[in-house]
Amino acid sequence: MKAVCLLGSPRPKGNTATILDEMERPLKQQGIAVIRHCFGECNIQYCLGCKTCFGEDGTCVHNDGVQAIMNDIMNANLVIVASPSYWGDVTGQMKVFIDRCTPYCNERYADKLTKQKIKGVALAVRAGKNKKENENLVATIEHFLGHLHIPLISHFTVEGMDTAEDLNGSPEILKMAYDFGKSIIPLMEDLNGDG
């Protein structure tokens, strides 16, 4: 089995990445291959709204990192979409990637994604303590995955994590992230017909 993690944070070693590390750890321990794409390090151009991808061959005018990321997703069993909260929603980097996935929402790709039985998980992290803002992030991620015919099977949110010191002072959060990672393994197996 294979999991692809999409890290929307521009910071490859920030709080969201650290929590995602713990979520990935039990997957790796079970022999699940894990690939991570950190959007802060990816070459992803803005969508131009030109609708060239609506044409017969369904391709985008840009030739950048999106195609490789989508190839990984289309060959995965699980996609974990992780983002810190920036002004009450996913990061700009993640939104640019979501915009660029328009070509993959057409029936050519949707059929392939559905046949693969890919499942999705959301991770949302915010500095403030109000959970409602993170629920907005989860809804954005679920909406995005839905257009790719990838059902959201679970989500994990963390509130009150503004700085690295906040996370370092909360080892229980990392334990919860690890336990959450363990909890999605049987869901992957059941939903993909492997268990």
C-alpha positions as a Markdown table, in Angstrom:
| # | Residue | x | y | z |
|---|---|---|---|---|
| 1 | Met | 0.0 | 0.0 | 0.0 |
| 2 | Lys | 1.0 | 3.6 | -0.6 |
| 3 | Ala | 0.2 | 6.9 | 1.1 |
| 4 | Val | 0.8 | 10.3 | -0.4 |
| 5 | Cys | 1.0 | 13.3 | 2.0 |
| 6 | Leu | 0.3 | 16.8 | 0.7 |
| 7 | Leu | 1.8 | 19.3 | 3.1 |
| 8 | Gly | 0.3 | 22.7 | 2.4 |
| 9 | Ser | 2.6 | 24.6 | 4.7 |
| 10 | Pro | 5.3 | 26.7 | 3.2 |
| 11 | Arg | 7.5 | 25.5 | 6.1 |
| 12 | Pro | 8.8 | 21.9 | 5.6 |
| 13 | Lys | 9.7 | 21.6 | 9.3 |
| 14 | Gly | 7.0 | 23.6 | 11.0 |
| 15 | Asn | 4.3 | 22.4 | 13.4 |
| 16 | Thr | 2.1 | 20.9 | 10.7 |
| 17 | Ala | 5.0 | 19.0 | 9.3 |
| 18 | Thr | 6.0 | 17.7 | 12.8 |
| 19 | Ile | 2.5 | 16.5 | 13.5 |
| 20 | Leu | 2.3 | 14.9 | 10.0 |
| 21 | Asp | 5.7 | 13.1 | 10.8 |
| 22 | Glu | 4.0 | 11.4 | 13.8 |
| 23 | Met | 0.9 | 10.6 | 11.7 |
| 24 | Glu | 3.1 | 9.0 | 9.1 |
| 25 | Arg | 5.3 | 7.0 | 11.5 |
| 26 | Pro | 2.9 | 4.1 | 12.2 |
| 27 | Leu | 2.1 | 3.8 | 8.4 |
| 28 | Lys | 5.9 | 3.4 | 7.7 |
| 29 | Gln | 6.1 | 0.9 | 10.6 |
| 30 | Gln | 3.5 | -1.2 | 8.9 |
| 31 | Gly | 5.4 | -1.2 | 5.6 |
| 32 | Ile | 3.2 | 1.4 | 3.9 |
| 33 | Ala | 5.2 | 3.4 | 1.4 |
| 34 | Val | 4.9 | 7.2 | 2.2 |
| 35 | Ile | 5.6 | 10.0 | -0.2 |
| 36 | Arg | 5.4 | 13.6 | 1.0 |
| 37 | His | 5.1 | 16.7 | -1.2 |
| 38 | Cys | 5.7 | 20.0 | 0.7 |
| 39 | Phe | 4.1 | 22.7 | -1.4 |
| 40 | Gly | 6.5 | 25.3 | 0.0 |
| 41 | Glu | 9.2 | 23.5 | -2.0 |
| 42 | Cys | 7.2 | 22.5 | -5.1 |
| 43 | Asn | 7.2 | 24.3 | -8.5 |
| 44 | Ile | 3.4 | 25.0 | -8.9 |
| 45 | Gln | 2.3 | 27.8 | -11.2 |
| 46 | Tyr | -0.9 | 29.7 | -10.7 |
| 47 | Cys | -4.0 | 28.6 | -12.6 |
| 48 | Leu | -4.6 | 31.1 | -15.5 |
| 49 | Gly | -8.3 | 30.4 | -15.8 |
| 50 | Cys | -7.7 | 29.9 | -19.5 |
| 51 | Lys | -9.8 | 26.6 | -19.6 |
| 52 | Thr | -7.3 | 25.0 | -22.0 |
| 53 | Cys | -7.7 | 21.9 | -19.7 |
| 54 | Phe | -11.3 | 21.8 | -20.7 |
| 55 | Gly | -10.2 | 20.8 | -24.3 |
| 56 | Glu | -10.1 | 17.4 | -25.8 |
| 57 | Asp | -6.8 | 16.2 | -24.3 |
| 58 | Gly | -7.5 | 17.7 | -20.9 |
| 59 | Thr | -4.0 | 19.0 | -20.3 |
| 60 | Cys | -2.9 | 22.2 | -18.6 |
| 61 | Val | -0.7 | 24.9 | -20.3 |
| 62 | His | 1.7 | 24.6 | -17.4 |
| 63 | Asn | 4.4 | 21.9 | -17.3 |
| 64 | Asp | 5.5 | 22.0 | -13.6 |
| 65 | Gly | 5.3 | 19.9 | -10.4 |
| 66 | Val | 1.6 | 19.3 | -10.5 |
| 67 | Gln | 1.7 | 16.4 | -12.9 |
| 68 | Ala | 4.2 | 14.4 | -10.8 |
| 69 | Ile | 2.2 | 15.0 | -7.6 |
| 70 | Met | -1.0 | 13.8 | -9.3 |
| 71 | Asn | 0.7 | 10.7 | -10.7 |
| 72 | Asp | 1.6 | 9.9 | -7.1 |
| 73 | Ile | -2.0 | 10.4 | -6.0 |
| 74 | Met | -3.4 | 8.3 | -8.8 |
| 75 | Asn | -1.1 | 5.4 | -7.7 |
| 76 | Ala | -1.9 | 5.7 | -4.0 |
| 77 | Asn | -4.3 | 4.1 | -1.6 |
| 78 | Leu | -4.4 | 7.0 | 0.8 |
| 79 | Val | -4.0 | 10.8 | 0.5 |
| 80 | Ile | -3.3 | 12.8 | 3.6 |
| 81 | Val | -3.9 | 16.6 | 3.0 |
| 82 | Ala | -2.4 | 18.7 | 5.7 |
| 83 | Ser | -2.5 | 22.5 | 6.1 |
| 84 | Pro | -2.1 | 25.0 | 8.9 |
| 85 | Ser | -4.8 | 27.7 | 9.1 |
| 86 | Tyr | -3.9 | 30.9 | 7.3 |
| 87 | Trp | -6.7 | 33.5 | 7.8 |
| 88 | Gly | -9.3 | 30.8 | 8.5 |
| 89 | Asp | -8.6 | 28.5 | 5.5 |
| 90 | Val | -5.9 | 26.4 | 3.8 |
| 91 | Thr | -2.6 | 28.1 | 2.9 |
| 92 | Gly | -2.1 | 30.0 | -0.4 |
| 93 | Gln | 0.3 | 27.3 | -1.5 |
| 94 | Met | -2.4 | 24.6 | -1.1 |
| 95 | Lys | -5.1 | 26.8 | -2.7 |
| 96 | Val | -2.9 | 27.2 | -5.8 |
| 97 | Phe | -2.5 | 23.4 | -6.0 |
| 98 | Ile | -6.2 | 22.9 | -5.6 |
| 99 | Asp | -6.9 | 25.4 | -8.4 |
| 100 | Arg | -4.5 | 23.5 | -10.7 |
| 101 | Cys | -6.3 | 20.2 | -10.1 |
| 102 | Thr | -9.2 | 21.4 | -12.4 |
| 103 | Pro | -8.0 | 19.1 | -15.2 |
| 104 | Tyr | -8.2 | 16.1 | -12.9 |
| 105 | Cys | -11.8 | 16.7 | -12.1 |
| 106 | Asn | -13.0 | 15.6 | -15.5 |
| 107 | Glu | -14.3 | 12.1 | -16.2 |
| 108 | Arg | -11.1 | 10.7 | -17.7 |
| 109 | Tyr | -9.3 | 11.1 | -14.4 |
| 110 | Ala | -12.3 | 10.7 | -12.1 |
| 111 | Asp | -12.9 | 7.2 | -13.5 |
| 112 | Lys | -9.3 | 6.2 | -12.8 |
| 113 | Leu | -9.3 | 7.8 | -9.3 |
| 114 | Thr | -12.6 | 6.0 | -8.5 |
| 115 | Lys | -11.3 | 2.6 | -9.7 |
| 116 | Gln | -8.2 | 3.0 | -7.5 |
| 117 | Lys | -10.4 | 3.3 | -4.4 |
| 118 | Ile | -8.2 | 6.0 | -3.0 |
| 119 | Lys | -9.3 | 7.4 | 0.4 |
| 120 | Gly | -8.5 | 10.8 | 1.9 |
| 121 | Val | -7.6 | 12.1 | 5.3 |
| 122 | Ala | -7.4 | 15.8 | 6.4 |
| 123 | Leu | -5.1 | 17.4 | 9.0 |
| 124 | Ala | -5.7 | 21.0 | 10.1 |
| 125 | Val | -3.5 | 22.9 | 12.5 |
| 126 | Arg | -4.1 | 26.4 | 13.9 |
| 127 | Ala | -2.7 | 28.8 | 16.4 |
| 128 | Gly | -6.0 | 29.8 | 18.0 |
| 129 | Lys | -8.0 | 27.6 | 20.3 |
| 130 | Asn | -11.3 | 27.7 | 18.5 |
| 131 | Lys | -12.0 | 24.4 | 16.7 |
| 132 | Lys | -14.5 | 26.0 | 14.3 |
| 133 | Glu | -11.8 | 27.5 | 12.1 |
| 134 | Asn | -10.2 | 24.1 | 11.6 |
| 135 | Glu | -13.6 | 22.6 | 10.7 |
| 136 | Asn | -13.5 | 25.2 | 7.8 |
| 137 | Leu | -10.2 | 23.8 | 6.6 |
| 138 | Val | -11.5 | 20.2 | 6.8 |
| 139 | Ala | -14.5 | 21.3 | 4.7 |
| 140 | Thr | -12.2 | 22.9 | 2.1 |
| 141 | Ile | -10.1 | 19.7 | 1.9 |
| 142 | Glu | -13.2 | 17.5 | 1.7 |
| 143 | His | -14.6 | 19.6 | -1.1 |
| 144 | Phe | -11.3 | 19.4 | -3.0 |
| 145 | Leu | -11.0 | 15.6 | -2.6 |
| 146 | Gly | -14.7 | 15.2 | -3.5 |
| 147 | His | -14.0 | 16.7 | -6.9 |
| 148 | Leu | -11.3 | 14.1 | -7.4 |
| 149 | His | -13.8 | 11.3 | -6.3 |
| 150 | Ile | -11.7 | 10.7 | -3.2 |
| 151 | Pro | -13.9 | 10.3 | -0.1 |
| 152 | Leu | -12.7 | 11.8 | 3.2 |
| 153 | Ile | -12.6 | 8.9 | 5.6 |
| 154 | Ser | -11.3 | 10.8 | 8.7 |
| 155 | His | -9.7 | 14.0 | 9.9 |
| 156 | Phe | -7.5 | 15.2 | 12.7 |
| 157 | Thr | -7.4 | 18.8 | 14.0 |
| 158 | Val | -5.0 | 20.5 | 16.4 |
| 159 | Glu | -5.7 | 23.9 | 18.0 |
| 160 | Gly | -3.5 | 26.2 | 20.1 |
| 161 | Met | -0.2 | 25.5 | 18.3 |
| 162 | Asp | 1.3 | 28.8 | 17.3 |
| 163 | Thr | 5.0 | 28.2 | 17.8 |
| 164 | Ala | 7.4 | 25.3 | 17.9 |
| 165 | Glu | 7.6 | 25.9 | 21.7 |
| 166 | Asp | 3.8 | 25.3 | 21.9 |
| 167 | Leu | 4.2 | 21.9 | 20.2 |
| 168 | Asn | 7.3 | 21.0 | 22.2 |
| 169 | Gly | 5.4 | 21.7 | 25.4 |
| 170 | Ser | 2.5 | 19.4 | 24.3 |
| 171 | Pro | 3.8 | 15.9 | 23.8 |
| 172 | Glu | 0.3 | 14.6 | 24.1 |
| 173 | Ile | -0.5 | 16.1 | 20.7 |
| 174 | Leu | 2.2 | 14.1 | 19.1 |
| 175 | Lys | 1.0 | 11.0 | 20.8 |
| 176 | Met | -2.5 | 11.7 | 19.6 |
| 177 | Ala | -1.2 | 12.2 | 16.0 |
| 178 | Tyr | 0.7 | 8.9 | 16.2 |
| 179 | Asp | -2.4 | 7.1 | 17.5 |
| 180 | Phe | -4.5 | 8.7 | 14.8 |
| 181 | Gly | -2.1 | 7.4 | 12.2 |
| 182 | Lys | -2.4 | 3.9 | 13.6 |
| 183 | Ser | -6.2 | 4.2 | 13.5 |
| 184 | Ile | -6.4 | 4.9 | 9.8 |
| 185 | Ile | -4.4 | 1.8 | 8.9 |
| 186 | Pro | -7.3 | -0.6 | 9.3 |
| 187 | Leu | -9.6 | 1.8 | 7.4 |
| 188 | Met | -7.1 | 1.7 | 4.5 |
| 189 | Glu | -7.1 | -2.1 | 4.6 |
| 190 | Asp | -10.9 | -2.4 | 4.9 |
| 191 | Leu | -11.7 | 0.1 | 2.3 |
| 192 | Asn | -9.2 | -1.1 | -0.3 |
| 193 | Gly | -10.2 | -4.7 | 0.1 |
| 194 | Asp | -6.9 | -5.8 | 1.6 |
| 195 | Gly | -8.1 | -6.7 | 5.1 |
